[in-house]
Amino acid sequence: MRLLAYVAVVLLTVAVRGKKNIEEEEYGVRYASECEVCKLVTKEVAEQLNAKDSSEVIETGYNMDSKKKKTKYNKSELRLVETLEEVCRGMLDYRIHKERQDSTRWAKKMSQTFQTLHNLVNKGVKVELGIPMELWDEPSAEVAHLKTQCEGFVEDNEEAISKWYFGEQQASLQEDVCKKVVAKHQCLSEPYGEEVESPPTPTDAKGDLSRTATDREDL
């Protein structure tokens, strides 16, 4: 029975990896690595905790008859719980920059490719992508999957995050958690995608956006 279970697990792993390889080769879909997930989730948690920074003092306690305990909101469990409940929704704000190969491909701003396409449309150039223009800015398959990866990461590492939160916080959340739970953490030394400037949109001699071959033929 154990041998059969082991074989089943191996076959399932191979099937999943095969599916990912097919998606990447045929559709250019490359999901977030373990390192990228940790990097982005801890970044989002830290940002949301900062956004919830408050000098407020709250009362905690469940028994109406007992005296409630006063706690600083900044060190309360409530602040952490609220953050972890909201953090994965923030993953849907990311966009994939396929012109980049490292972890900077994840950024909360429009990719250079779509900036160029929107600029072409604004110039009156007809652009056909096979999908309606109103869907251009919808989360991609990678981004939608990133939200699912975030939910799994938070569930698996909630104890480590809580330990950091209630501790001295001498190191950043990312440094404290990711270097413990991620085997390969090279991406942690890379800048965030928002910190990387995209190269300027290519222009022709007149300063207009470069037209496609089809557009030139129509002129």
C-alpha positions as a printed Julia matrix, in Angstrom:
219×3 Matrix{Float64}:
   0.0    0.0     0.0
   2.8    2.4     0.89
   4.54   1.64   -2.41
   1.34   2.34   -4.35
   0.82   5.6    -2.46
   4.41   6.64   -3.2
   4.01   5.86   -6.91
   0.77   7.84   -7.01
   2.46  10.87   -5.46
   5.36  10.67   -7.92
   3.0   10.4   -10.9
   0.94  13.34   -9.64
   4.09  15.45   -9.21
   5.26  14.6   -12.73
   1.81  15.43  -14.14
   1.73  18.83  -12.39
   5.25  19.68  -13.55
   4.36  18.54  -17.06
   1.31  20.77  -17.09
   3.38  23.76  -15.94
   5.99  23.1   -18.63
   3.31  22.9   -21.32
   1.7   26.14  -20.12
   5.05  27.92  -20.14
   6.17  26.59  -23.5
   2.87  27.02  -25.35
   1.35  30.03  -23.64
   4.28  31.79  -21.98
   2.7   31.3   -18.53
   5.31  31.25  -15.75
   3.9   31.14  -12.25
   5.59  32.71   -9.24
   8.43  30.71   -7.75
   8.52  29.82   -4.05
  10.94  32.7    -3.48
   8.8   35.18   -5.41
   5.68  34.2    -3.46
   7.43  34.75   -0.13
   8.96  38.02   -1.32
   5.65  39.46   -2.54
   3.51  38.22    0.34
   5.84  39.49    3.07
   6.12  42.83    1.22
   2.34  43.09    1.1
   1.95  42.11    4.78
   4.52  44.73    5.85
   2.84  47.43    3.74
  -0.61  46.63    5.09
   0.65  46.58    8.68
   2.18  50.01    8.1
  -1.11  51.23    6.63
  -2.85  50.06    9.82
  -0.36  51.84   12.09
  -2.28  53.47   14.93
  -1.75  54.73   18.46
  -5.25  53.54   19.36
  -5.8   51.43   22.45
  -8.46  48.74   22.13
 -10.32  46.61   24.65
 -10.3   42.85   24.23
 -12.26  40.18   26.04
 -15.22  37.94   25.41
 -16.89  37.7    28.81
 -19.37  40.51   29.52
 -18.92  40.02   33.26
 -15.13  40.06   33.29
 -12.92  43.12   33.05
 -11.76  43.73   29.49
  -8.07  43.97   28.75
  -6.68  47.11   27.16
  -4.13  46.54   24.4
  -2.26  48.78   21.99
  -3.73  48.18   18.56
  -0.24  48.1    16.98
   0.65  44.99   19.0
  -2.79  43.43   19.01
  -3.79  40.16   17.44
  -6.67  42.01   15.75
  -4.28  44.06   13.61
  -2.47  40.93   12.44
  -5.67  38.98   11.77
  -7.15  41.84    9.73
  -3.94  42.08    7.7
  -3.69  38.37    6.94
  -7.35  38.27    5.92
  -6.84  41.07    3.41
  -3.3   40.5     2.17
  -3.97  38.03   -0.64
  -6.52  40.28   -2.31
  -3.64  42.68   -2.85
  -1.94  40.13   -5.1
  -4.54  40.89   -7.79
  -3.07  44.4    -8.13
   0.14  42.98   -9.59
   0.87  42.85  -13.31
   3.33  40.67  -15.19
   6.15  42.41  -17.06
   7.16  39.71  -19.49
  10.05  41.79  -20.8
  11.81  41.08  -17.47
  13.15  37.67  -16.46
  13.79  37.96  -12.7
  11.43  38.71   -9.82
  11.08  42.33  -10.97
   8.58  40.98  -13.52
   6.0   41.33  -10.73
   5.0   44.97  -10.28
   1.93  46.98   -9.34
   1.99  49.01  -12.51
   1.17  48.48  -16.17
   3.77  46.55  -18.14
   5.78  48.18  -20.9
   3.99  45.98  -23.45
   0.53  47.18  -22.46
   1.69  50.78  -22.07
   2.81  50.61  -25.7
  -0.46  49.01  -26.81
  -2.58  51.62  -25.01
  -0.46  54.39  -26.53
  -0.95  52.9   -29.99
  -4.72  52.88  -29.48
  -4.59  56.51  -28.28
  -2.74  57.35  -31.51
  -5.54  55.84  -33.54
  -3.74  52.6   -34.45
  -5.97  49.52  -34.6
  -4.6   46.82  -32.31
  -5.93  43.26  -32.44
  -5.03  40.94  -29.55
  -7.89  38.49  -29.86
  -9.46  39.75  -26.62
 -11.67  42.81  -25.96
  -9.76  45.93  -24.93
 -11.71  46.14  -21.64
 -10.08  42.84  -20.63
  -6.51  43.99  -21.29
  -6.02  45.16  -17.71
  -7.66  42.16  -16.06
  -5.37  39.93  -13.91
  -3.45  37.38  -15.97
  -3.34  33.64  -15.27
  -0.09  34.14  -13.34
  -1.6   36.89  -11.18
  -4.78  34.93  -10.46
  -2.65  31.96   -9.46
  -0.45  34.22   -7.31
  -3.49  34.95   -5.12
  -3.98  31.2    -4.63
  -0.27  30.77   -3.88
  -0.52  33.61   -1.35
  -3.4   31.94    0.46
  -1.41  28.7     0.71
   1.68  30.54    1.93
  -0.2   32.42    4.66
  -1.88  29.22    5.84
   1.41  27.3     5.94
   3.45  30.07    7.57
   0.98  31.87    9.81
   2.86  30.68   12.9
   6.19  32.08   11.64
   4.55  35.4    10.71
   2.87  35.62   14.12
   6.14  34.85   15.91
   7.81  37.74   14.08
   4.86  40.07   14.68
   4.73  39.51   18.44
   8.52  39.4    18.75
  11.16  42.12   18.77
  11.06  42.54   14.95
  14.81  43.14   14.84
  14.87  41.95   11.22
  12.29  42.65    8.53
   9.44  40.17    8.07
  10.89  39.14    4.72
  14.36  38.48    6.1
  13.03  36.72    9.18
  10.55  34.43    7.41
  11.72  33.91    3.82
  15.28  32.89    4.65
  13.86  30.21    6.93
  11.1   28.76    4.78
  12.49  29.22    1.24
  15.25  26.93   -0.03
  16.51  29.25   -2.78
  16.24  32.93   -1.89
  18.25  34.68   -4.6
  15.2   36.75   -5.61
  15.26  38.48   -2.2
  18.37  40.42   -3.24
  16.63  41.75   -6.36
  14.73  45.06   -6.3
  10.96  45.18   -6.32
   9.35  45.53   -9.72
   7.98  48.98   -8.89
  11.54  50.22   -8.32
  12.66  49.34  -11.85
  12.19  51.95  -14.55
  10.9   50.63  -17.86
  12.82  51.76  -20.95
  11.15  54.56  -22.93
   8.58  53.58  -25.53
  10.26  53.3   -28.95
   9.6   56.23  -31.3
  10.24  56.92  -34.95
  12.03  59.95  -36.37
   8.89  62.1   -36.08
   8.43  61.17  -32.43
   5.34  59.02  -33.07
   4.98  55.51  -31.65
   6.43  52.88  -33.98
   3.74  51.3   -36.16
   3.44  47.6   -36.82
   4.28  46.14  -40.23
   0.56  45.85  -40.98
   0.03  49.52  -40.15
   2.88  50.58  -42.44
   1.38  48.56  -45.29
  -1.94  50.36  -44.82
  -0.3   53.77  -45.18
